[in-house]
Amino acid sequence: MVSFSSSQDDYSPESVRNVLLDFPKIGERHTGFVKSITPLDTADSLAVGKTLHCVMKDFEFEAIITENSPSKFAWQKPPIMTISGLHSFFIEPSERNPGDTIFTQIEE
């Protein structure tokens, strides 16, 4: 099973990426499902191979960062039901509206 969503945002890719990775403020942006995401290592906390502790509405898990590039951030968490646990966020410049961003997230 794959979960997919995409949106066009009126912000630069750099701005969208900065908001996505600003985990200390995630509680201010999400009031429902996502409660907190906390890097477990303070040294280069968003490097590939580092662990995030994720608290969602009804469960918690540890996720390993598998990619962190200007256009993609991804982590692997334990499988849940029919989802393998790979969660990817794509941050791409809009070709249709220069200066805007196409933000896509996929959970496989």
PASEVEX-999130 format. One record per atom (N, C-alpha, C): residue number from 0; residue in three letters; z, y negated, x. Coordinates in steps of 0.2 Angstrom, whole numbers, plus 5000, padded with zeros to 4 digits. Atoms other than C-alpha are relative to their C-alpha. Layout:
// residues N
+-------+-------+------+------+------+
: mimar : guvex :    w :    v :    u :
+-------+-------+------+------+------+
:   NUM :   ALA :    Z :    Y :    X :
...
+-------+-------+------+------+------+
This chain:
// residues 108
+-------+-------+------+------+------+
: mimar : guvex :    w :    v :    u :
+-------+-------+------+------+------+
:     0 :   MET : 5000 : 5006 : 5004 :
:     0 :   MET : 5000 : 5000 : 5000 :
:     0 :   MET : 5000 : 4994 : 5004 :
:     1 :   VAL : 5000 : 5006 : 4996 :
:     1 :   VAL : 4996 : 4983 : 5006 :
:     1 :   VAL : 5001 : 4994 : 4996 :
:     2 :   SER : 4999 : 5006 : 5004 :
:     2 :   SER : 5003 : 4966 : 5000 :
:     2 :   SER : 4997 : 4994 : 5004 :
:     3 :   PHE : 5004 : 5005 : 4997 :
:     3 :   PHE : 4992 : 4951 : 5003 :
:     3 :   PHE : 5001 : 4993 : 4997 :
:     4 :   SER : 5000 : 5007 : 5003 :
:     4 :   SER : 4994 : 4932 : 5000 :
:     4 :   SER : 4997 : 4995 : 5005 :
:     5 :   SER : 5003 : 5005 : 4995 :
:     5 :   SER : 4984 : 4917 : 5007 :
:     5 :   SER : 5000 : 4994 : 4996 :
:     6 :   SER : 5000 : 5007 : 5003 :
:     6 :   SER : 4985 : 4898 : 5004 :
:     6 :   SER : 4997 : 4996 : 5005 :
:     7 :   GLN : 5003 : 5005 : 4996 :
:     7 :   GLN : 4977 : 4883 : 5010 :
:     7 :   GLN : 5005 : 4994 : 5000 :
:     8 :   ASP : 4994 : 5005 : 5000 :
:     8 :   ASP : 4990 : 4870 : 5016 :
:     8 :   ASP : 4997 : 4993 : 5003 :
:     9 :   ASP : 5002 : 5007 : 4998 :
:     9 :   ASP : 4987 : 4851 : 5019 :
:     9 :   ASP : 5004 : 4998 : 5007 :
:    10 :   TYR : 4997 : 5001 : 4993 :
:    10 :   TYR : 4995 : 4853 : 5037 :
:    10 :   TYR : 4997 : 5003 : 5005 :
:    11 :   SER : 5004 : 4997 : 4994 :
:    11 :   SER : 4989 : 4856 : 5054 :
:    11 :   SER : 5003 : 5007 : 5001 :
:    12 :   PRO : 4997 : 4994 : 4998 :
:    12 :   PRO : 4991 : 4874 : 5061 :
:    12 :   PRO : 5006 : 5000 : 5004 :
:    13 :   GLU : 4994 : 5001 : 4996 :
:    13 :   GLU : 5004 : 4868 : 5073 :
:    13 :   GLU : 5006 : 4999 : 4996 :
:    14 :   SER : 4995 : 5002 : 5005 :
:    14 :   SER : 5014 : 4861 : 5059 :
:    14 :   SER : 5002 : 5006 : 4996 :
:    15 :   VAL : 4999 : 4994 : 5004 :
:    15 :   VAL : 5013 : 4877 : 5048 :
:    15 :   VAL : 5004 : 5005 : 5005 :
:    16 :   ARG : 4996 : 4995 : 4996 :
:    16 :   ARG : 5018 : 4888 : 5063 :
:    16 :   ARG : 5007 : 4998 : 5002 :
:    17 :   ASN : 4993 : 5002 : 4999 :
:    17 :   ASN : 5033 : 4877 : 5067 :
:    17 :   ASN : 5004 : 5001 : 4995 :
:    18 :   VAL : 4996 : 4999 : 5006 :
:    18 :   VAL : 5039 : 4878 : 5050 :
:    18 :   VAL : 5001 : 5008 : 4999 :
:    19 :   LEU : 4999 : 4993 : 5001 :
:    19 :   LEU : 5036 : 4897 : 5049 :
:    19 :   LEU : 5005 : 5003 : 5005 :
:    20 :   LEU : 4995 : 4997 : 4995 :
:    20 :   LEU : 5046 : 4900 : 5065 :
:    20 :   LEU : 5006 : 4996 : 5001 :
:    21 :   ASP : 4994 : 5004 : 5000 :
:    21 :   ASP : 5060 : 4888 : 5061 :
:    21 :   ASP : 5005 : 5004 : 4996 :
:    22 :   PHE : 4995 : 4996 : 5004 :
:    22 :   PHE : 5072 : 4902 : 5056 :
:    22 :   PHE : 5006 : 4997 : 4998 :
:    23 :   PRO : 4994 : 5003 : 5002 :
:    23 :   PRO : 5088 : 4892 : 5056 :
:    23 :   PRO : 4999 : 4996 : 4994 :
:    24 :   LYS : 5001 : 5004 : 5006 :
:    24 :   LYS : 5081 : 4882 : 5042 :
:    24 :   LYS : 4997 : 5004 : 4994 :
:    25 :   ILE : 5003 : 4996 : 5005 :
:    25 :   ILE : 5074 : 4896 : 5032 :
:    25 :   ILE : 5003 : 5000 : 4993 :
:    26 :   GLY : 4996 : 5001 : 5006 :
:    26 :   GLY : 5088 : 4895 : 5019 :
:    26 :   GLY : 4999 : 4994 : 4996 :
:    27 :   GLU : 5001 : 5006 : 5003 :
:    27 :   GLU : 5083 : 4878 : 5015 :
:    27 :   GLU : 4993 : 5000 : 4996 :
:    28 :   ARG : 5006 : 4999 : 5003 :
:    28 :   ARG : 5065 : 4883 : 5011 :
:    28 :   ARG : 4999 : 5006 : 4995 :
:    29 :   HIS : 5000 : 4994 : 5005 :
:    29 :   HIS : 5068 : 4900 : 5002 :
:    29 :   HIS : 5007 : 5000 : 4997 :
:    30 :   THR : 4994 : 4999 : 5004 :
:    30 :   THR : 5081 : 4901 : 4988 :
:    30 :   THR : 5000 : 5006 : 4997 :
:    31 :   GLY : 5000 : 4994 : 5004 :
:    31 :   GLY : 5076 : 4918 : 4982 :
:    31 :   GLY : 5001 : 5006 : 5004 :
:    32 :   PHE : 5000 : 4994 : 4997 :
:    32 :   PHE : 5071 : 4933 : 4991 :
:    32 :   PHE : 5002 : 5000 : 5008 :
:    33 :   VAL : 4998 : 5001 : 4993 :
:    33 :   VAL : 5073 : 4928 : 5010 :
:    33 :   VAL : 5006 : 4996 : 5001 :
:    34 :   LYS : 4993 : 5004 : 4999 :
:    34 :   LYS : 5091 : 4924 : 5014 :
:    34 :   LYS : 5000 : 4997 : 5007 :
:    35 :   SER : 5000 : 5002 : 4993 :
:    35 :   SER : 5090 : 4923 : 5033 :
:    35 :   SER : 4996 : 5005 : 5005 :
:    36 :   ILE : 5003 : 4997 : 4994 :
:    36 :   ILE : 5081 : 4928 : 5049 :
:    36 :   ILE : 5003 : 4998 : 5006 :
:    37 :   THR : 4997 : 5002 : 4994 :
:    37 :   THR : 5090 : 4928 : 5065 :
:    37 :   THR : 4998 : 5004 : 5006 :
:    38 :   PRO : 5001 : 4997 : 4993 :
:    38 :   PRO : 5084 : 4932 : 5083 :
:    38 :   PRO : 5006 : 5003 : 5003 :
:    39 :   LEU : 4994 : 4997 : 4997 :
:    39 :   LEU : 5096 : 4944 : 5091 :
:    39 :   LEU : 5001 : 4998 : 5008 :
:    40 :   ASP : 5000 : 5002 : 4993 :
:    40 :   ASP : 5092 : 4938 : 5109 :
:    40 :   ASP : 4999 : 4992 : 5000 :
:    41 :   THR : 5001 : 5007 : 5000 :
:    41 :   THR : 5094 : 4920 : 5113 :
:    41 :   THR : 4995 : 4998 : 5006 :
:    42 :   ALA : 5005 : 5001 : 4995 :
:    42 :   ALA : 5083 : 4921 : 5129 :
:    42 :   ALA : 4993 : 5002 : 4998 :
:    43 :   ASP : 5007 : 4999 : 5002 :
:    43 :   ASP : 5065 : 4919 : 5124 :
:    43 :   ASP : 5000 : 5004 : 4993 :
:    44 :   SER : 4998 : 4997 : 5006 :
:    44 :   SER : 5070 : 4924 : 5106 :
:    44 :   SER : 4994 : 5002 : 4996 :
:    45 :   LEU : 5006 : 4998 : 5004 :
:    45 :   LEU : 5052 : 4925 : 5099 :
:    45 :   LEU : 4995 : 5004 : 5004 :
:    46 :   ALA : 5005 : 4996 : 4996 :
:    46 :   ALA : 5044 : 4935 : 5113 :
:    46 :   ALA : 4998 : 5007 : 4997 :
:    47 :   VAL : 5002 : 4993 : 5002 :
:    47 :   VAL : 5035 : 4951 : 5109 :
:    47 :   VAL : 5005 : 5005 : 5003 :
:    48 :   GLY : 4995 : 4995 : 4999 :
:    48 :   GLY : 5047 : 4966 : 5109 :
:    48 :   GLY : 5007 : 4998 : 4999 :
:    49 :   LYS : 4993 : 5002 : 5002 :
:    49 :   LYS : 5062 : 4955 : 5104 :
:    49 :   LYS : 5002 : 5002 : 4993 :
:    50 :   THR : 4998 : 4998 : 5007 :
:    50 :   THR : 5072 : 4959 : 5088 :
:    50 :   THR : 5003 : 4995 : 4996 :
:    51 :   LEU : 4998 : 5005 : 5005 :
:    51 :   LEU : 5075 : 4949 : 5073 :
:    51 :   LEU : 5004 : 5004 : 4995 :
:    52 :   HIS : 4996 : 4997 : 5006 :
:    52 :   HIS : 5089 : 4953 : 5060 :
:    52 :   HIS : 4998 : 4996 : 4994 :
:    53 :   CYS : 5003 : 5003 : 5006 :
:    53 :   CYS : 5082 : 4950 : 5043 :
:    53 :   CYS : 5004 : 5002 : 4994 :
:    54 :   VAL : 4996 : 4999 : 5006 :
:    54 :   VAL : 5092 : 4948 : 5027 :
:    54 :   VAL : 4996 : 4997 : 4994 :
:    55 :   MET : 5004 : 5001 : 5006 :
:    55 :   MET : 5083 : 4949 : 5011 :
:    55 :   MET : 5005 : 5000 : 4994 :
:    56 :   LYS : 4995 : 5000 : 5006 :
:    56 :   LYS : 5090 : 4948 : 4993 :
:    56 :   LYS : 5004 : 5006 : 4999 :
:    57 :   ASP : 4997 : 4994 : 5002 :
:    57 :   ASP : 5094 : 4966 : 4991 :
:    57 :   ASP : 5001 : 5005 : 5006 :
:    58 :   PHE : 5000 : 4996 : 4994 :
:    58 :   PHE : 5093 : 4973 : 5009 :
:    58 :   PHE : 5000 : 4996 : 5006 :
:    59 :   GLU : 5000 : 5003 : 4993 :
:    59 :   GLU : 5094 : 4970 : 5028 :
:    59 :   GLU : 4996 : 5005 : 5004 :
:    60 :   PHE : 5003 : 4995 : 4995 :
:    60 :   PHE : 5084 : 4977 : 5042 :
:    60 :   PHE : 4999 : 4996 : 5007 :
:    61 :   GLU : 5001 : 5003 : 4994 :
:    61 :   GLU : 5080 : 4974 : 5060 :
:    61 :   GLU : 4992 : 5001 : 5001 :
:    62 :   ALA : 5007 : 5000 : 4999 :
:    62 :   ALA : 5062 : 4970 : 5065 :
:    62 :   ALA : 4998 : 4998 : 5007 :
:    63 :   ILE : 5002 : 5001 : 4993 :
:    63 :   ILE : 5053 : 4970 : 5082 :
:    63 :   ILE : 4994 : 4996 : 5000 :
:    64 :   ILE : 5006 : 5004 : 4999 :
:    64 :   ILE : 5041 : 4956 : 5086 :
:    64 :   ILE : 4994 : 5004 : 5004 :
:    65 :   THR : 5005 : 4996 : 4997 :
:    65 :   THR : 5024 : 4964 : 5089 :
:    65 :   THR : 4994 : 4995 : 5003 :
:    66 :   GLU : 5005 : 5005 : 4997 :
:    66 :   GLU : 5013 : 4948 : 5092 :
:    66 :   GLU : 5003 : 4993 : 4998 :
:    67 :   ASN : 4998 : 5007 : 5001 :
:    67 :   ASN : 5017 : 4929 : 5094 :
:    67 :   ASN : 4995 : 4996 : 5004 :
:    68 :   SER : 5005 : 5004 : 4997 :
:    68 :   SER : 5001 : 4919 : 5097 :
:    68 :   SER : 4999 : 4994 : 4996 :
:    69 :   PRO : 5001 : 5006 : 5004 :
:    69 :   PRO : 4995 : 4902 : 5091 :
:    69 :   PRO : 4998 : 5002 : 4993 :
:    70 :   SER : 5003 : 4998 : 5006 :
:    70 :   SER : 4986 : 4911 : 5077 :
:    70 :   SER : 5003 : 5005 : 4996 :
:    71 :   LYS : 4997 : 4994 : 5003 :
:    71 :   LYS : 4997 : 4926 : 5073 :
:    71 :   LYS : 5007 : 5001 : 5002 :
:    72 :   PHE : 4993 : 4997 : 4999 :
:    72 :   PHE : 5015 : 4931 : 5071 :
:    72 :   PHE : 5001 : 5006 : 4996 :
:    73 :   ALA : 4999 : 4993 : 5004 :
:    73 :   ALA : 5019 : 4949 : 5067 :
:    73 :   ALA : 5006 : 5003 : 5002 :
:    74 :   TRP : 4994 : 4996 : 4999 :
:    74 :   TRP : 5034 : 4960 : 5066 :
:    74 :   TRP : 4999 : 5007 : 4997 :
:    75 :   GLN : 5000 : 4993 : 5003 :
:    75 :   GLN : 5037 : 4979 : 5063 :
:    75 :   GLN : 5007 : 5001 : 4998 :
:    76 :   LYS : 4994 : 4998 : 5003 :
:    76 :   LYS : 5051 : 4984 : 5052 :
:    76 :   LYS : 5000 : 5007 : 4998 :
:    77 :   PRO : 5000 : 4993 : 5003 :
:    77 :   PRO : 5056 : 5001 : 5046 :
:    77 :   PRO : 4996 : 5001 : 4994 :
:    78 :   PRO : 5004 : 4999 : 5006 :
:    78 :   PRO : 5045 : 5008 : 5032 :
:    78 :   PRO : 5005 : 5000 : 4994 :
:    79 :   ILE : 4996 : 5000 : 5007 :
:    79 :   ILE : 5051 : 5005 : 5014 :
:    79 :   ILE : 4995 : 5002 : 4995 :
:    80 :   MET : 5004 : 4997 : 5006 :
:    80 :   MET : 5044 : 5015 : 5000 :
:    80 :   MET : 4993 : 5001 : 5003 :
:    81 :   THR : 5007 : 4999 : 4998 :
:    81 :   THR : 5025 : 5014 : 5002 :
:    81 :   THR : 4997 : 4995 : 5005 :
:    82 :   ILE : 5002 : 5005 : 4995 :
:    82 :   ILE : 5025 : 5000 : 5015 :
:    82 :   ILE : 5002 : 5002 : 5007 :
:    83 :   SER : 4999 : 4998 : 4993 :
:    83 :   SER : 5023 : 5004 : 5033 :
:    83 :   SER : 5005 : 4996 : 5004 :
:    84 :   GLY : 4996 : 5005 : 4996 :
:    84 :   GLY : 5033 : 4989 : 5039 :
:    84 :   GLY : 4997 : 4995 : 5004 :
:    85 :   LEU : 5003 : 5005 : 4996 :
:    85 :   LEU : 5020 : 4979 : 5048 :
:    85 :   LEU : 4999 : 4994 : 4996 :
:    86 :   HIS : 5001 : 5006 : 5004 :
:    86 :   HIS : 5021 : 4961 : 5042 :
:    86 :   HIS : 4997 : 4995 : 5005 :
:    87 :   SER : 5004 : 5004 : 4996 :
:    87 :   SER : 5008 : 4949 : 5049 :
:    87 :   SER : 4999 : 4993 : 4997 :
:    88 :   PHE : 5001 : 5007 : 5002 :
:    88 :   PHE : 5007 : 4930 : 5047 :
:    88 :   PHE : 4994 : 4997 : 5004 :
:    89 :   PHE : 5005 : 5003 : 4997 :
:    89 :   PHE : 4990 : 4922 : 5051 :
:    89 :   PHE : 4999 : 4992 : 4999 :
:    90 :   ILE : 5000 : 5007 : 5001 :
:    90 :   ILE : 4988 : 4903 : 5054 :
:    90 :   ILE : 4994 : 4998 : 5003 :
:    91 :   GLU : 5007 : 5001 : 4998 :
:    91 :   GLU : 4970 : 4898 : 5055 :
:    91 :   GLU : 4998 : 4993 : 4998 :
:    92 :   PRO : 5002 : 5006 : 5002 :
:    92 :   PRO : 4962 : 4881 : 5055 :
:    92 :   PRO : 4995 : 5001 : 4994 :
:    93 :   SER : 5005 : 4999 : 5006 :
:    93 :   SER : 4952 : 4878 : 5038 :
:    93 :   SER : 4993 : 4997 : 5003 :
:    94 :   GLU : 5007 : 5002 : 4998 :
:    94 :   GLU : 4933 : 4877 : 5041 :
:    94 :   GLU : 4998 : 4995 : 4994 :
:    95 :   ARG : 5002 : 5004 : 5005 :
:    95 :   ARG : 4931 : 4869 : 5024 :
:    95 :   ARG : 5003 : 4993 : 5000 :
:    96 :   ASN : 4997 : 5007 : 5000 :
:    96 :   ASN : 4944 : 4855 : 5026 :
:    96 :   ASN : 5003 : 4999 : 5007 :
:    97 :   PRO : 4997 : 5001 : 4993 :
:    97 :   PRO : 4947 : 4850 : 5044 :
:    97 :   PRO : 5006 : 4997 : 5000 :
:    98 :   GLY : 4993 : 5002 : 5000 :
:    98 :   GLY : 4965 : 4847 : 5048 :
:    98 :   GLY : 5005 : 5004 : 4996 :
:    99 :   ASP : 4996 : 4996 : 5004 :
:    99 :   ASP : 4971 : 4859 : 5035 :
:    99 :   ASP : 5001 : 5007 : 5003 :
:   100 :   THR : 4999 : 4993 : 4997 :
:   100 :   THR : 4977 : 4877 : 5038 :
:   100 :   THR : 4999 : 5005 : 4994 :
:   101 :   ILE : 5000 : 4994 : 5004 :
:   101 :   ILE : 4973 : 4894 : 5030 :
:   101 :   ILE : 5006 : 5004 : 5002 :
:   102 :   PHE : 4994 : 4996 : 4998 :
:   102 :   PHE : 4990 : 4903 : 5030 :
:   102 :   PHE : 4999 : 5007 : 4996 :
:   103 :   THR : 5000 : 4993 : 5003 :
:   103 :   THR : 4989 : 4922 : 5026 :
:   103 :   THR : 5005 : 5004 : 5003 :
:   104 :   GLN : 4996 : 4995 : 4998 :
:   104 :   GLN : 5002 : 4935 : 5026 :
:   104 :   GLN : 4998 : 5006 : 4997 :
:   105 :   ILE : 5002 : 4994 : 5002 :
:   105 :   ILE : 4999 : 4953 : 5025 :
:   105 :   ILE : 5006 : 5005 : 5002 :
:   106 :   GLU : 4995 : 4995 : 4999 :
:   106 :   GLU : 5012 : 4967 : 5023 :
:   106 :   GLU : 4997 : 5007 : 4999 :
:   107 :   GLU : 5003 : 4993 : 5001 :
:   107 :   GLU : 5006 : 4985 : 5026 :
:   107 :   GLU : 5005 : 5005 : 5000 :
+-------+-------+------+------+------+
